[in-house]
Amino acid sequence: MYGHVEKLAEQIKKGAASVEGVEAKLWQVPETLPDEVLSKMSAPPKSDVPIITPGELAEADGFVLAFQQDLG
């Protein structure tokens, strides 16, 4: 929600893309919280990283999953 995971993902993508012959792409999964809830949480606008589809996920040779959990 605050960009921490996206920053981590950008660095992973950068590292993967530095390997010859590797094409790295960055996607996000659809948001599960309603806009009303996000607004009450003062969530910033969503990133312009494209939303992945099940078909695109199936085409990948590999993937890295990351998420942020608020323990507060």
FENPE-V443755 format. One record per pair of residues at least 4 apart in sequence whose ideal C-beta (glycine too) atoms are under 8 Angstrom apart, sorted by the first residue. I is the first residue (numbers start at 0). J is the second residue. Records with the same first field share a line. If there is no record, write none. Layout:
I = J, J
This chain:
0 = 37, 40, 42, 43, 67
1 = 42, 43, 67
2 = 6, 43, 46
3 = 7, 67
4 = 8, 65, 66, 67
5 = 9, 25, 27, 46, 48
6 = 10
7 = 11, 65
8 = 12, 25, 63, 65
9 = 13, 25
10 = 14
11 = 15, 23, 63
12 = 16, 23, 24, 25
13 = 17, 23
14 = 18
15 = 21, 23
16 = 21, 22, 23
17 = 21
25 = 48
26 = 48, 49, 50, 51, 55
27 = 46, 48, 49, 50, 51
28 = 50, 51
29 = 50
30 = 37, 45
32 = 36, 37, 40
33 = 37
34 = 38
35 = 39
36 = 40
37 = 42
38 = 42
51 = 55, 56
52 = 56
53 = 57
54 = 58
55 = 59
56 = 62
